[in-house]
Amino acid sequence: MAAFAMASVSGFAQNAAPRSGRRVQELPPADVNILASYYSQTGDHSPVTGGVGTEELTDVTPTVIVNVPLDTVTNLLVNFGMDFYSSASTDKIDFNVSSASSSDMRAHINVGLSRRNSLSRVTKSITIGGSTEYDYQSVSLAGSWAKESRDGNREVSFAGQVFYDTWTLIYPQELRGNGPWVDTNKRQSFNLSATVSQVINKRLQVSLTADAVYQTGLLSTPFHRVYVQEQEEALVEQLPDSRLKFPVGLRANYYLSDLLTARMFYRFYVDDWGMVGNTLEVETPFKMGPFFSIYPFYRFHTQTAADYFAPYKEHALSQEFYTSDYDLSDLSSHKVGIGVRYSPLFGVAKFGLPFTRNDTKLKSIELRASQYWRSDGLKAFLISTDLGFTIPSE
């Protein structure tokens, strides 16, 4: 689901009273971003029913991101959100209409600390997180290290993240009690990332990111059906218990004029399941005035099918691995949309909050809407908003 890039957000901080003529450096304000999105999709290739059937789904996602400056070099970042979804597809796990799987809520939280050493120009961070929904729980641990060049024109960063996931094994209703379909209900994911950012000149800035992702454990979905040529009864989706992914991304921001900027992104993806993908994104913010901007954007993606994908009734019973999930199929997709942002110099509005002496400022309002469609017939609409606040330190 598309959403805004994570913005810095922050809570409350207090300065100690100055001692005997000693000046205490004032902390930067806390930033708070309140985000919300609505997503709706339709399609007729649901993996729950073997690659045929409705993919109708709606999802509402509120998120709050808070960045608290604990002192002049240390920040606390909290990201909390929920997904409220309704899915006609997962409702087909059971045969009865409006079963427990027809709708659900997912909650997630990440808490991180970052600290910058001004002398060495090194920033380190650590983050812990977790999420839960009716059939899935996950905990994660992440860390990063970044160093800026002396002139501030270059930065090199490295990051790592580990996920530990546990599934509740829910099989299609008619296949329950037929024996264990999978060997484990655990999954682990290990992500490594390296990024180099460089200011080329006054107009051009680029960054290159390379990732390596290794997953092991339960990589199939227990309630995805697969239908084979030799029989009418469904099987449960089977996929290898490991996967290696290698994405590489190149980002470039080019300042065309005081009114227009071009943001471009290209990503190449390959994995050991036989998938190769290419993604291209273009966004062109246009300033309509000193405080108001509008930015159309477009994304094109194409990928080859995984070795284990085939449509409904095209798998053979002799195959070891099989899926009819069209997310793993040979496809292309388009996403087109527009965003608007209003960010006046002195904020949109000011208001007081309990227990604070200073005014809280609504500093910006952003709204995005996009339409998505892909070659297998799936279509989606997304609208999202971002309200940015600052809370001055006491």
Secondary structure as the mmCIF struct_conf table of DSSP 4:
data_model
#
loop_
_struct_conf.conf_type_id
_struct_conf.id
_struct_conf.beg_label_comp_id
_struct_conf.beg_label_asym_id
_struct_conf.beg_label_seq_id
_struct_conf.end_label_comp_id
_struct_conf.end_label_asym_id
_struct_conf.end_label_seq_id
HELX_LH_PP_P HELX_LH_PP_P1 PHE A 4 SER A 8
HELX_LH_PP_P HELX_LH_PP_P2 ASN A 15 ARG A 19
TURN_TY1_P TURN_TY1_P1 SER A 20 GLY A 21
HELX_LH_PP_P HELX_LH_PP_P3 ARG A 22 PRO A 29
STRN STRN1 ALA A 30 THR A 42
BEND BEND1 ASP A 44 ASP A 44
STRN STRN2 HIS A 45 HIS A 45
HELX_RH_3T_P HELX_RH_3T_P1 PRO A 47 THR A 49
TURN_TY1_P TURN_TY1_P2 GLY A 50 GLY A 50
BEND BEND2 GLY A 51 GLY A 51
STRN STRN3 GLY A 53 GLY A 53
STRN STRN4 LEU A 57 PRO A 69
BEND BEND3 LEU A 70 VAL A 73
STRN STRN5 THR A 74 SER A 87
TURN_TY1_P TURN_TY1_P3 ALA A 88 SER A 89
HELX_RH_3T_P HELX_RH_3T_P2 THR A 90 ILE A 93
BEND BEND4 ASP A 94 ASN A 96
TURN_TY1_P TURN_TY1_P4 VAL A 97 SER A 98
HELX_RH_3T_P HELX_RH_3T_P3 ALA A 100 SER A 102
STRN STRN6 SER A 103 ASN A 117
TURN_TY1_P TURN_TY1_P5 SER A 118 ARG A 121
STRN STRN7 VAL A 122 GLU A 133
TURN_TY1_P TURN_TY1_P6 TYR A 134 ASP A 135
STRN STRN8 TYR A 136 GLU A 148
TURN_TY1_P TURN_TY1_P7 ARG A 150 ASP A 151
BEND BEND5 GLY A 152 ASN A 153
STRN STRN9 ARG A 154 TRP A 167
HELX_RH_3T_P HELX_RH_3T_P4 GLN A 173 LEU A 175
TURN_TY1_P TURN_TY1_P8 ARG A 176 GLY A 177
BEND BEND6 ASN A 178 ASN A 178
BEND BEND7 TRP A 181 ASP A 183
BEND BEND8 ASN A 185 ASN A 185
STRN STRN10 LYS A 186 VAL A 199
BEND BEND9 ASN A 201 ARG A 203
STRN STRN11 LEU A 204 GLY A 217
BEND BEND10 SER A 220 SER A 220
TURN_TY1_P TURN_TY1_P9 PRO A 222 PHE A 223
STRN STRN12 ARG A 225 VAL A 226
STRN STRN13 VAL A 228 VAL A 228
TURN_TY1_P TURN_TY1_P10 GLN A 229 GLU A 230
BEND BEND11 GLU A 232 GLU A 233
STRN STRN14 LEU A 235 VAL A 236
STRN STRN15 GLN A 238 GLN A 238
BEND BEND12 ASP A 241 ASP A 241
STRN STRN16 SER A 242 TYR A 255
BEND BEND13 SER A 257 LEU A 259
STRN STRN17 LEU A 260 LEU A 260
STRN STRN18 THR A 261 ASP A 271
TURN_TY1_P TURN_TY1_P11 ASP A 272 TRP A 273
BEND BEND14 GLY A 274 GLY A 274
STRN STRN19 VAL A 276 GLU A 283
STRN STRN20 PHE A 286 LYS A 287
BEND BEND15 MET A 288 PHE A 291
STRN STRN21 PHE A 292 GLN A 303
HELX_LH_PP_P HELX_LH_PP_P4 THR A 304 ALA A 306
TURN_TY1_P TURN_TY1_P12 ASP A 307 TYR A 308
STRN STRN22 PHE A 309 PHE A 309
TURN_TY1_P TURN_TY1_P13 TYR A 312 LYS A 313
STRN STRN23 HIS A 315 HIS A 315
TURN_TY1_P TURN_TY1_P14 LEU A 317 SER A 318
BEND BEND16 GLU A 320 GLU A 320
STRN STRN24 TYR A 322 THR A 323
HELX_RH_3T_P HELX_RH_3T_P5 TYR A 326 LEU A 328
BEND BEND17 SER A 329 ASP A 330
STRN STRN25 LEU A 331 TYR A 342
TURN_TY1_P TURN_TY1_P15 LEU A 345 PHE A 346
BEND BEND18 VAL A 348 VAL A 348
STRN STRN26 ALA A 349 PHE A 351
TURN_TY1_P TURN_TY1_P16 PRO A 354 PHE A 355
BEND BEND19 ARG A 357 ASN A 358
HELX_LH_PP_P HELX_LH_PP_P5 ASP A 359 ASP A 359
STRN STRN27 THR A 360 ARG A 374
TURN_TY1_P TURN_TY1_P17 SER A 375 ASP A 376
BEND BEND20 GLY A 377 GLY A 377
STRN STRN28 LYS A 379 ILE A 391
#
